[in-house]
Amino acid sequence: MSEYNIAILLSTHKRTDALSNSVFSLINNASDISRVQFILGVDNNDDIGKGHIKNVIIPELKKNKIDYTTVEFEPLGYYGLNRYYNTLAKQADADWLFVWCDDAVMQTQGWDDRIAENTGNFNLLKVHTHNEHPYSIFPIAPREWFDLFGYLSKHQLIDTELSTMAYMLNIMKIIEVDVLHDRHDLTGNNADENAQKKHYLEGNPSNPYDFYHNSFIQQRLKNIQKLSEYMKDRGLDITWWENVKVGKQDPWVVLRQNDPNKQTGQRNV
């Protein structure tokens, strides 16, 4: 049994107002903030971020009696995004691991209730966000997902990796929570150094670091199989995945249903 129900995993870099808006939106909209812990990551050379966490964020967490941990990193950059969150996840003691961003703003009162009511289920939870993207842009994974592998994601594109695997197993679940992704290319806000340095390792399968490089494809297939074996041991239905493996089930049916604005095509796992 975990001490907390939800762990907010939040890596930040040189942001102040955006970080405050993000963290305070979670606090102010929670029904019971005592069941939430914050695991914050910041680069050791980021004096702006470290100072803001020390002088603004931590006092607010303490005022609300919220458990928190801060982790300093040797700078990994956006290419190492998953390594930040994998490390933060190790520090968590919660049933759910909520991958959060410093440009995300919670909009739903009682968001923690919507997560808590799913505790004990083995699903990847997905909130509503920009243009109803079919991926779980801010993935909420059960702790067991991390425990099985010792990491949340092997690839920089955490949301893409976890969502792809969830759709392959048919365990994606949408919860009635709305989050504003206050990202520069979506809202025009936060067009700062972070935004300029974002580079996605996707779209060039010949690159060994690309999401669709064969090494990552094979790793995901192995991980999906391991997840399915865990599900089977728990008595959960894995018929969908078994049919996918033998070509009897189109794995992307639900993804397409969850993609009203056609933001993704059929994905090649």
Buried (B, 14 or more C-beta within 10 A) or exposed (E): EBEBBBBBBBBBBBBBEBBBBBBBBBBEBBEEBEBBBBBBBBBEEBEBBBEBBEEBBBEBBEEBEBBBBBBEBEEBBBBBBBBBBBBBBEBBBBBBBBBBBBBBBBBBEBBBBBBBEBBEEBBBBBBBBBEEBBBBBBBBBBBEBBEBBEBBBBBBBBBBBBBBBBBBBBBBBBBEBEBBBBBBEBBEBBEBEBBEEEEEBBEEBEEEEBBBBEEBBEBBBEBBBEBBEBBEEEEEEBEBBEBBBEEEBEBBEBBBEBBEEEEBEEBEB
